[in-house]
Amino acid sequence: MILEFHSGAVTAKLESSQKVLVSDVAFQLKAGECLALIGETGSGKTMTAMTLMGLLPGNVSAADARIAFCGKPLPESRQKLLGVEMVYIPQNGLEFLNPSKKVRIHLYDSLQKLGIPRKQRERIALQKLAEVGFERPESVIDKYPFQLSGGMAQRVTIAISACSEAKLVMADEPTNGLDHEAKVRFMDMLKSLFPDAAKLIITHDIGVAALCDKTLVLCGGKMMEAGPSSMLLSTPRHPYTTALIGALVKNGMQETPALRSGIHDCPFYTKCTQASENCNRCHKQEDGREWWCSQV
């Protein structure tokens, strides 16, 4: 098992109170397996990844998180692992890259972490740029980030990630702005570059989730449903997953109106068409799937 993750309670300290951002999100990933975290903006997807990488903001803590990486408890300091065995592909490559460094230096820095001798770095750097789709990598390697388009910068960040010994790859909204064919090519490239790595894809795009082995649905920082993508997205069990799929353009962009007021353990309670005053949050399992809803 590459990754065993349990978030516990991820809490933000505010001026006069505390707010739970993520609660009891748990999953496992084997070598080569791909998991999509899906949900609306603010559902806790990125905060889950930040917890995993140990990069939470200063006012946010996850003191009771339990994370095992390759069978061993993950240390609080992840610096030696990040960029080597754990790599992160950001949503916006231009913002991620250091504007004062050429592409060459970004790649060389990653190769240096692996102990690659200086005389071999150019050959490997050009090879990685070619692997992510640059037909003439030598024309890119000495450019600064401001000389790259958004798509080119994204491919450079993937090439940097490929300069690693990655056992876990995390990608945050990596396909924003791409059409379906480009999304498929991106996922195929990810699987080709990192065949044996576990992959965690953070996305709001159900089409991307369908390209992953498993999907975990988040709402308000809590798990709604989890299971094989093919089953979960074709026959969802939780009303929230059903609502997400119903909101797709091809499904008529069905609106989910607010139906009731009040606070409930299920973050979808106020908008759920199946909820009742006696609703409670139950954990159910069947055929390798899990969902948290008493009404299904």
Residue frames as qw, qx, qy, qz and C-alpha x, y, z in Angstrom:
[[0.000, 0.888, 0.461, 0.000, 0.00, 0.00, 0.00],
 [0.423, 0.413, -0.021, 0.806, 1.46, 3.38, -1.03],
 [0.102, -0.298, 0.206, -0.926, -0.82, 5.64, 0.99],
 [0.349, -0.552, -0.755, 0.062, -3.20, 5.25, 3.93],
 [0.057, 0.277, -0.079, 0.956, -4.81, 8.58, 4.80],
 [0.299, -0.698, -0.649, 0.035, -7.15, 9.73, 7.56],
 [0.159, 0.638, 0.005, 0.753, -7.54, 13.47, 7.95],
 [0.281, -0.400, -0.621, 0.613, -9.03, 13.55, 11.44],
 [0.054, 0.914, 0.388, -0.103, -10.35, 17.07, 11.99],
 [0.476, 0.197, 0.110, 0.850, -8.58, 19.81, 10.03],
 [0.194, -0.839, -0.465, 0.204, -9.38, 23.02, 11.90],
 [0.333, 0.536, 0.037, 0.775, -8.85, 26.70, 11.13],
 [0.342, -0.527, -0.463, 0.625, -8.33, 29.13, 13.99],
 [0.130, 0.733, 0.339, 0.575, -10.28, 32.33, 13.36],
 [0.035, 0.524, -0.270, 0.807, -10.27, 35.60, 15.33],
 [0.456, -0.309, 0.437, -0.712, -12.92, 34.56, 17.81],
 [0.891, 0.013, 0.283, -0.354, -13.71, 30.94, 16.92],
 [0.261, -0.323, 0.853, 0.317, -12.59, 27.77, 15.22],
 [0.750, 0.378, -0.052, -0.540, -13.94, 26.18, 12.05],
 [0.667, -0.117, 0.721, 0.147, -13.63, 22.55, 11.00],
 [0.339, 0.574, -0.419, -0.616, -12.62, 22.51, 7.32],
 [0.636, 0.212, -0.701, -0.245, -12.25, 18.76, 6.78],
 [0.589, -0.361, 0.546, -0.475, -13.54, 15.96, 8.99],
 [0.694, -0.100, 0.705, -0.109, -12.73, 12.24, 8.89],
 [0.696, 0.605, -0.253, -0.293, -11.79, 11.98, 5.22],
 [0.574, -0.415, 0.701, 0.083, -10.12, 8.60, 4.69],
 [0.833, 0.499, -0.115, -0.207, -8.82, 6.63, 1.72],
 [0.683, -0.376, 0.549, 0.300, -6.11, 4.21, 0.58],
 [0.577, 0.730, -0.251, -0.269, -4.06, 4.08, -2.61],
 [0.880, -0.126, 0.383, 0.251, -2.09, 1.19, -4.07],
 [0.289, -0.407, 0.526, 0.688, 0.79, 1.40, -6.55],
 [0.089, 0.106, 0.728, 0.672, -0.48, 2.48, -9.97],
 [0.017, -0.652, -0.756, 0.058, -3.95, 3.32, -8.64],
 [0.074, 0.242, 0.132, 0.958, -5.65, 6.64, -9.46],
 [0.132, -0.612, -0.712, 0.317, -8.17, 8.32, -7.13],
 [0.043, 0.509, 0.237, 0.827, -10.24, 11.41, -7.95],
 [0.114, -0.448, -0.586, 0.666, -11.36, 13.77, -5.19],
 [0.010, 0.431, 0.486, 0.760, -14.45, 15.59, -6.48],
 [0.186, -0.691, -0.592, 0.370, -16.84, 18.16, -5.08],
 [0.160, 0.928, 0.231, 0.244, -17.79, 21.80, -5.37],
 [0.316, 0.553, -0.313, 0.704, -15.43, 24.68, -4.66],
 [0.316, -0.517, 0.409, -0.683, -14.86, 24.77, -0.89],
 [0.907, -0.192, -0.236, -0.291, -15.67, 21.11, -0.38],
 [0.658, -0.638, 0.400, -0.002, -12.25, 20.37, 1.14],
 [0.921, 0.357, -0.001, 0.155, -10.39, 18.83, -1.81],
 [0.450, 0.683, -0.332, 0.470, -7.30, 21.05, -1.80],
 [0.408, -0.684, 0.418, -0.437, -7.21, 21.23, 2.01],
 [0.971, -0.144, 0.183, -0.059, -7.08, 17.42, 2.07],
 [0.802, 0.448, -0.120, 0.376, -4.03, 17.50, -0.22],
 [0.068, 0.773, -0.348, 0.526, -2.38, 20.23, 1.87],
 [0.744, -0.518, 0.320, -0.275, -2.86, 18.06, 4.96],
 [0.980, 0.110, 0.079, 0.144, -1.21, 15.18, 3.17],
 [0.632, 0.553, -0.159, 0.520, 1.78, 17.30, 2.10],
 [0.569, -0.495, -0.321, 0.573, 2.15, 19.01, 5.49],
 [0.264, 0.178, 0.174, 0.932, 1.65, 22.43, 3.88],
 [0.166, -0.774, -0.610, -0.024, -1.35, 23.75, 5.81],
 [0.067, 0.762, -0.027, 0.644, -1.59, 27.53, 6.38],
 [0.214, 0.285, -0.627, 0.693, -0.32, 28.82, 9.72],
 [0.449, -0.161, 0.363, -0.801, -3.78, 29.11, 11.27],
 [0.878, 0.040, -0.227, -0.420, -4.86, 25.61, 10.22],
 [0.195, -0.461, 0.845, -0.189, -3.96, 22.42, 12.08],
 [0.861, 0.022, -0.377, -0.339, -4.54, 18.67, 11.71],
 [0.243, -0.586, 0.699, -0.330, -3.19, 17.38, 14.98],
 [0.699, -0.081, 0.658, -0.268, -5.06, 14.06, 14.81],
 [0.705, 0.535, -0.320, -0.338, -4.31, 13.19, 11.17],
 [0.725, -0.283, 0.622, 0.088, -3.08, 9.63, 10.59],
 [0.635, 0.694, -0.244, -0.237, -1.04, 9.14, 7.42],
 [0.734, -0.304, 0.553, 0.250, 1.09, 6.15, 6.38],
 [0.500, 0.752, -0.313, -0.294, 3.33, 6.34, 3.32],
 [0.630, 0.406, -0.662, -0.006, 4.75, 3.10, 1.93],
 [0.785, -0.268, -0.554, 0.068, 3.85, 1.34, 5.15],
 [0.488, -0.146, -0.426, 0.748, 5.47, 3.86, 7.52],
 [0.092, -0.853, -0.409, 0.309, 3.99, 6.79, 9.44],
 [0.437, 0.686, 0.128, 0.568, 4.55, 9.98, 7.45],
 [0.467, -0.276, -0.329, 0.773, 6.83, 12.37, 9.40],
 [0.031, 0.860, 0.337, -0.382, 5.60, 15.87, 10.22],
 [0.007, 0.726, -0.380, -0.574, 8.41, 17.30, 8.11],
 [0.827, 0.390, 0.404, 0.008, 7.88, 16.19, 4.51],
 [0.163, 0.874, -0.287, -0.357, 10.60, 18.33, 2.92],
 [0.245, -0.439, 0.815, 0.289, 12.88, 15.41, 2.05],
 [0.470, 0.290, 0.832, 0.042, 10.00, 13.57, 0.36],
 [0.398, 0.806, 0.275, -0.340, 8.38, 16.45, -1.53],
 [0.363, 0.807, -0.357, -0.299, 9.64, 16.65, -5.09],
 [0.023, 0.445, -0.891, -0.083, 11.31, 13.25, -4.79],
 [0.000, -0.146, -0.989, 0.014, 8.89, 10.53, -3.65],
 [0.146, 0.713, 0.630, -0.271, 5.83, 12.79, -3.34],
 [0.215, 0.008, 0.323, 0.922, 5.27, 15.22, -6.22],
 [0.201, 0.670, 0.515, -0.496, 2.66, 17.91, -6.75],
 [0.256, 0.292, 0.534, 0.752, 1.35, 19.21, -10.08],
 [0.065, 0.399, 0.378, -0.833, -0.30, 22.62, -9.51],
 [0.419, 0.705, 0.552, -0.149, -3.37, 24.08, -11.17],
 [0.329, 0.944, -0.010, -0.022, -1.48, 27.03, -12.63],
 [0.862, 0.051, 0.015, 0.504, 2.02, 26.32, -13.93],
 [0.310, 0.684, -0.027, 0.660, 2.86, 30.00, -14.51],
 [0.435, -0.790, 0.126, -0.414, 2.19, 30.88, -10.87],
 [0.930, -0.350, 0.064, 0.093, 4.11, 27.84, -9.64],
 [0.789, 0.283, -0.023, 0.546, 7.34, 28.47, -11.55],
 [0.414, -0.654, -0.045, 0.631, 9.96, 30.87, -10.20],
 [0.466, 0.869, 0.162, -0.026, 9.90, 33.83, -12.63],
 [0.056, -0.888, 0.433, 0.145, 13.61, 34.51, -12.16],
 [0.493, -0.331, 0.785, 0.175, 14.72, 30.98, -13.16],
 [0.457, 0.344, -0.593, -0.566, 14.90, 29.48, -16.61],
 [0.933, -0.025, -0.106, -0.344, 13.18, 26.18, -17.31],
 [0.680, 0.370, -0.580, 0.254, 16.64, 24.56, -17.35],
 [0.025, 0.387, -0.645, 0.658, 17.31, 25.55, -13.73],
 [0.730, -0.190, 0.210, -0.622, 13.90, 24.32, -12.53],
 [0.949, 0.138, -0.252, -0.131, 14.62, 20.92, -14.06],
 [0.523, 0.431, -0.597, 0.430, 18.22, 20.82, -12.88],
 [0.311, -0.444, 0.503, -0.673, 17.16, 21.60, -9.29],
 [0.893, -0.107, 0.131, -0.418, 14.89, 18.55, -9.30],
 [0.880, 0.308, -0.345, 0.107, 17.54, 16.33, -10.86],
 [0.190, 0.559, -0.597, 0.543, 20.08, 17.50, -8.31],
 [0.643, -0.369, 0.375, -0.556, 17.77, 16.26, -5.52],
 [0.985, 0.075, 0.002, -0.153, 18.04, 12.80, -7.08],
 [0.597, -0.557, 0.485, 0.314, 21.82, 12.97, -7.11],
 [0.775, 0.549, 0.246, 0.196, 22.06, 13.07, -10.93],
 [0.566, -0.286, 0.183, 0.751, 25.59, 14.20, -11.97],
 [0.142, 0.715, 0.005, -0.684, 25.73, 17.65, -13.58],
 [0.015, 0.353, -0.692, -0.629, 27.01, 16.32, -16.92],
 [0.046, 0.260, 0.942, 0.207, 23.90, 14.13, -17.31],
 [0.158, 0.515, 0.545, -0.642, 21.30, 16.74, -16.37],
 [0.301, 0.427, -0.258, -0.812, 20.85, 18.40, -19.76],
 [0.247, 0.054, -0.883, -0.396, 20.21, 15.09, -21.52],
 [0.087, -0.374, -0.893, 0.235, 17.63, 14.00, -18.95],
 [0.149, 0.505, 0.300, -0.795, 15.99, 17.44, -18.81],
 [0.319, 0.312, -0.480, -0.755, 15.53, 17.49, -22.60],
 [0.215, -0.096, -0.957, -0.168, 14.19, 13.94, -22.47],
 [0.015, 0.455, 0.747, -0.485, 11.58, 14.89, -19.85],
 [0.253, 0.481, 0.001, -0.839, 10.47, 17.92, -21.86],
 [0.314, 0.167, -0.738, -0.574, 10.04, 15.68, -24.90],
 [0.127, -0.215, -0.962, 0.109, 8.02, 13.18, -22.87],
 [0.127, 0.551, 0.569, -0.598, 5.46, 15.86, -21.95],
 [0.485, 0.706, 0.516, 0.014, 4.92, 16.84, -25.56],
 [0.037, 0.868, -0.226, -0.441, 7.54, 19.42, -26.59],
 [0.876, 0.453, 0.113, 0.124, 8.62, 18.53, -30.12],
 [0.538, 0.573, -0.254, 0.563, 11.67, 20.81, -29.84],
 [0.649, -0.678, -0.286, 0.195, 12.63, 20.75, -26.15],
 [0.595, -0.084, -0.008, 0.800, 15.87, 22.59, -26.84],
 [0.052, 0.505, 0.249, 0.825, 13.79, 25.64, -27.83],
 [0.539, -0.709, -0.303, -0.339, 12.05, 25.63, -24.43],
 [0.785, -0.309, -0.371, 0.389, 14.74, 24.75, -21.93],
 [0.429, -0.059, -0.155, 0.888, 16.32, 28.23, -21.81],
 [0.172, -0.611, -0.336, -0.696, 13.08, 30.22, -21.64],
 [0.065, -0.053, 0.585, -0.807, 11.87, 32.07, -18.56],
 [0.161, 0.436, 0.852, -0.240, 8.33, 31.36, -17.31],
 [0.263, 0.658, 0.200, -0.677, 7.01, 34.68, -18.68],
 [0.210, 0.431, -0.617, -0.624, 8.00, 33.49, -22.16],
 [0.009, 0.104, 0.990, 0.099, 5.72, 30.45, -21.90],
 [0.512, -0.303, -0.348, -0.724, 2.01, 30.13, -22.60],
 [0.642, -0.361, 0.401, -0.545, -0.21, 28.72, -19.88],
 [0.980, 0.108, -0.033, -0.163, -0.29, 25.30, -21.56],
 [0.641, 0.507, -0.468, 0.336, 3.47, 25.25, -22.00],
 [0.150, -0.556, 0.563, -0.593, 4.03, 26.17, -18.35],
 [0.846, -0.215, 0.249, -0.420, 1.72, 23.36, -17.27],
 [0.940, 0.264, -0.205, 0.068, 3.71, 20.86, -19.32],
 [0.330, 0.600, -0.540, 0.490, 6.95, 22.20, -17.83],
 [0.485, -0.468, 0.491, -0.552, 5.62, 21.61, -14.29],
 [0.975, -0.001, 0.086, -0.207, 4.75, 18.03, -15.27],
 [0.737, 0.486, -0.377, 0.281, 8.26, 17.57, -16.67],
 [0.053, -0.604, 0.563, -0.561, 9.67, 18.85, -13.38],
 [0.781, -0.281, 0.339, -0.443, 7.48, 16.35, -11.50],
 [0.963, 0.239, -0.119, -0.029, 8.78, 13.58, -13.77],
 [0.421, 0.568, -0.555, 0.438, 12.32, 14.40, -12.60],
 [0.528, -0.474, 0.452, -0.541, 11.67, 12.36, -9.48],
 [0.212, 0.060, -0.975, 0.027, 11.29, 8.90, -8.00],
 [0.494, -0.179, 0.116, -0.843, 7.61, 9.54, -7.38],
 [0.066, -0.158, -0.978, 0.121, 5.62, 6.98, -5.46],
 [0.090, 0.704, 0.641, -0.294, 2.72, 9.43, -5.03],
 [0.166, 0.181, 0.329, 0.912, 1.61, 12.07, -7.56],
 [0.073, 0.669, 0.586, -0.451, -0.92, 14.77, -6.61],
 [0.176, 0.238, 0.433, 0.851, -2.48, 16.96, -9.30],
 [0.072, 0.532, 0.517, -0.666, -4.72, 19.91, -8.36],
 [0.479, 0.751, 0.276, -0.360, -7.33, 20.78, -11.04],
 [0.428, -0.363, 0.558, 0.611, -4.77, 19.87, -13.74],
 [0.314, 0.315, 0.745, 0.496, -7.21, 19.92, -16.68],
 [0.123, 0.742, 0.361, -0.551, -8.91, 23.30, -16.24],
 [0.260, 0.723, -0.200, -0.608, -9.72, 24.86, -19.60],
 [0.069, -0.267, 0.873, 0.403, -9.02, 21.70, -21.61],
 [0.734, 0.099, -0.247, -0.625, -11.51, 20.02, -23.93],
 [0.921, -0.202, 0.243, -0.227, -12.40, 16.36, -23.42],
 [0.891, 0.375, -0.165, 0.198, -9.79, 14.99, -25.83],
 [0.248, 0.678, -0.461, 0.516, -7.05, 17.05, -24.15],
 [0.608, -0.514, 0.406, -0.449, -8.17, 15.79, -20.74],
 [0.995, 0.028, 0.084, -0.045, -7.90, 12.21, -21.94],
 [0.682, 0.549, -0.300, 0.380, -4.42, 12.90, -23.33],
 [0.133, -0.703, 0.464, -0.522, -3.36, 14.48, -20.04],
 [0.805, -0.358, 0.357, -0.311, -4.51, 11.48, -18.00],
 [0.958, 0.257, -0.043, 0.117, -2.84, 9.08, -20.43],
 [0.410, 0.682, -0.391, 0.462, 0.39, 11.07, -20.13],
 [0.436, -0.626, 0.446, -0.469, 0.19, 10.98, -16.34],
 [0.948, -0.138, 0.247, -0.147, -0.25, 7.22, -16.37],
 [0.833, 0.468, -0.147, 0.255, 2.61, 6.84, -18.86],
 [0.199, 0.724, -0.426, 0.505, 5.05, 9.04, -16.93],
 [0.282, -0.404, 0.674, -0.551, 4.18, 7.56, -13.53],
 [0.668, -0.039, -0.640, -0.378, 2.99, 3.98, -14.20],
 [0.597, -0.172, -0.736, 0.269, 3.80, 2.63, -10.74],
 [0.043, 0.082, -0.410, 0.907, 2.96, 5.71, -8.67],
 [0.009, -0.636, -0.740, 0.220, -0.28, 6.17, -6.78],
 [0.114, 0.262, 0.259, 0.923, -2.11, 9.19, -8.22],
 [0.029, -0.621, -0.622, 0.476, -4.45, 11.61, -6.43],
 [0.144, 0.350, 0.429, 0.820, -6.41, 13.90, -8.78],
 [0.018, 0.511, 0.504, -0.697, -8.17, 16.89, -7.21],
 [0.001, 0.135, 0.565, 0.814, -10.93, 18.03, -9.55],
 [0.441, 0.310, 0.418, -0.732, -14.44, 19.39, -9.85],
 [0.499, 0.375, -0.493, -0.606, -14.69, 17.76, -13.28],
 [0.826, -0.033, 0.479, -0.296, -16.74, 14.55, -13.29],
 [0.808, 0.558, -0.173, -0.080, -15.38, 13.76, -16.76],
 [0.243, 0.644, -0.677, 0.261, -11.87, 13.59, -15.30],
 [0.549, -0.316, 0.649, -0.421, -13.06, 11.49, -12.37],
 [0.917, 0.248, 0.134, -0.283, -14.45, 9.00, -14.88],
 [0.654, 0.601, -0.446, 0.110, -10.88, 8.49, -16.16],
 [0.114, -0.546, 0.718, -0.417, -9.67, 7.49, -12.67],
 [0.374, -0.041, -0.926, 0.026, -9.92, 4.07, -11.02],
 [0.298, -0.543, -0.720, 0.312, -11.74, 5.35, -7.93],
 [0.039, -0.588, -0.123, -0.799, -13.68, 8.45, -6.92],
 [0.312, -0.421, -0.649, 0.551, -14.26, 10.02, -3.52],
 [0.044, -0.704, -0.379, -0.599, -17.01, 12.65, -3.27],
 [0.318, -0.224, -0.480, 0.786, -16.62, 15.51, -0.77],
 [0.141, -0.735, -0.367, -0.552, -19.15, 18.07, 0.44],
 [0.402, -0.831, 0.070, -0.379, -18.50, 20.57, 3.21],
 [0.022, -0.641, 0.717, -0.273, -15.30, 18.79, 4.20],
 [0.648, -0.147, 0.681, -0.309, -17.01, 15.41, 4.67],
 [0.019, -0.114, 0.909, 0.400, -17.12, 12.23, 2.64],
 [0.664, 0.177, 0.093, -0.720, -20.42, 11.62, 0.87],
 [0.953, 0.221, 0.150, -0.145, -19.57, 8.60, -1.26],
 [0.062, -0.671, 0.700, 0.239, -16.56, 6.57, -2.41],
 [0.831, 0.099, 0.545, -0.052, -15.99, 3.65, -4.74],
 [0.514, 0.058, 0.614, 0.596, -14.95, 2.52, -8.23],
 [0.121, 0.352, -0.126, -0.920, -15.50, 5.41, -10.65],
 [0.221, -0.068, -0.772, -0.592, -17.37, 3.33, -13.22],
 [0.278, -0.484, -0.828, 0.047, -20.00, 2.29, -10.66],
 [0.177, -0.514, -0.422, 0.726, -20.17, 5.47, -8.60],
 [0.088, 0.334, -0.190, -0.919, -20.67, 7.81, -11.56],
 [0.290, -0.108, -0.747, -0.589, -23.13, 5.58, -13.43],
 [0.568, -0.532, -0.585, -0.227, -25.26, 4.57, -10.44],
 [0.073, 0.412, -0.473, 0.775, -24.60, 7.04, -7.58],
 [0.450, -0.425, -0.775, 0.128, -25.95, 6.10, -4.17],
 [0.228, -0.463, -0.404, 0.755, -25.71, 9.42, -2.32],
 [0.250, 0.857, 0.448, -0.046, -28.14, 12.25, -3.23],
 [0.134, -0.845, 0.214, 0.472, -25.25, 14.72, -3.37],
 [0.357, -0.217, 0.737, 0.531, -23.45, 12.68, -6.04],
 [0.332, 0.569, 0.732, 0.175, -26.71, 12.45, -7.95],
 [0.072, 0.937, 0.209, -0.272, -27.07, 16.24, -7.74],
 [0.260, -0.628, 0.468, 0.565, -23.50, 16.80, -9.00],
 [0.339, 0.076, 0.812, 0.469, -24.11, 14.57, -12.00],
 [0.220, 0.741, 0.635, 0.006, -27.50, 16.19, -12.63],
 [0.056, -0.881, -0.018, 0.469, -25.84, 19.62, -12.74],
 [0.441, -0.171, 0.596, 0.649, -23.79, 18.66, -15.81],
 [0.311, 0.395, -0.242, -0.830, -24.68, 20.50, -19.03],
 [0.307, 0.073, -0.847, -0.428, -25.41, 17.22, -20.82],
 [0.189, -0.366, -0.892, 0.186, -27.89, 16.36, -18.05],
 [0.104, -0.765, -0.498, -0.394, -29.75, 19.66, -18.27],
 [0.193, 0.318, -0.360, 0.856, -27.87, 21.60, -15.56],
 [0.515, -0.609, -0.568, -0.201, -30.53, 20.64, -13.00],
 [0.063, -0.590, 0.348, -0.726, -30.64, 23.10, -10.11],
 [0.534, -0.315, -0.742, 0.256, -30.67, 21.85, -6.52],
 [0.194, -0.715, -0.045, -0.670, -32.68, 24.43, -4.54],
 [0.042, 0.174, -0.724, 0.666, -32.38, 25.01, -0.80],
 [0.487, -0.388, -0.677, -0.392, -35.35, 23.17, 0.70],
 [0.655, -0.666, -0.356, 0.006, -34.95, 23.48, 4.44],
 [0.020, 0.804, -0.387, 0.451, -33.04, 25.39, 7.09],
 [0.827, -0.522, 0.169, -0.123, -31.16, 24.16, 10.11],
 [0.070, 0.677, -0.732, 0.019, -27.83, 22.56, 10.91],
 [0.977, -0.040, 0.089, -0.187, -27.26, 18.85, 10.39],
 [0.636, -0.458, 0.546, 0.294, -24.35, 16.43, 10.40],
 [0.631, 0.335, 0.553, 0.428, -24.75, 15.93, 6.64],
 [0.141, -0.419, 0.107, 0.891, -23.53, 19.07, 4.80],
 [0.091, -0.124, -0.660, -0.736, -26.00, 18.42, 1.96],
 [0.018, 0.425, 0.838, -0.341, -29.02, 18.27, 4.30],
 [0.190, 0.553, 0.242, -0.774, -30.51, 21.68, 3.46],
 [0.383, 0.459, -0.412, -0.687, -30.58, 20.95, -0.28],
 [0.047, -0.086, 0.986, 0.137, -31.26, 17.21, -0.31],
 [0.569, -0.078, -0.329, -0.750, -34.54, 16.21, -1.93],
 [0.706, -0.153, -0.686, -0.088, -34.58, 12.96, 0.06],
 [0.209, 0.140, -0.653, 0.715, -33.84, 14.36, 3.51],
 [0.488, -0.644, -0.499, -0.314, -36.35, 14.37, 6.36],
 [0.338, -0.783, 0.251, -0.458, -36.47, 15.74, 9.89],
 [0.871, -0.399, 0.279, -0.067, -35.39, 12.30, 11.13],
 [0.762, 0.566, -0.268, 0.165, -32.47, 12.09, 8.74],
 [0.575, -0.718, 0.366, 0.143, -29.18, 10.89, 10.18],
 [0.369, 0.723, -0.562, -0.157, -25.77, 10.23, 8.69],
 [0.904, -0.177, 0.381, -0.074, -25.26, 6.47, 8.30],
 [0.024, 0.593, -0.735, -0.326, -22.27, 4.63, 6.84],
 [0.900, 0.204, 0.303, -0.237, -23.20, 1.90, 4.35],
 [0.094, -0.529, 0.756, 0.373, -21.02, -0.46, 2.31],
 [0.826, 0.302, 0.439, -0.183, -21.76, -2.71, -0.65],
 [0.814, 0.478, 0.211, 0.254, -19.76, -4.17, -3.55],
 [0.635, 0.017, 0.024, 0.772, -16.64, -2.17, -2.70],
 [0.016, 0.611, 0.181, 0.770, -18.60, 1.10, -2.47],
 [0.291, -0.385, -0.604, 0.635, -19.23, 3.30, 0.54],
 [0.068, -0.563, -0.258, -0.782, -21.79, 6.05, 1.14],
 [0.159, -0.170, -0.619, 0.750, -22.97, 8.08, 4.09],
 [0.397, -0.108, -0.166, -0.896, -26.74, 8.49, 3.88],
 [0.307, 0.085, 0.850, -0.420, -29.62, 6.94, 5.83],
 [0.588, 0.451, 0.201, -0.640, -32.17, 7.61, 3.07],
 [0.537, 0.494, -0.568, -0.381, -30.61, 5.32, 0.43]]
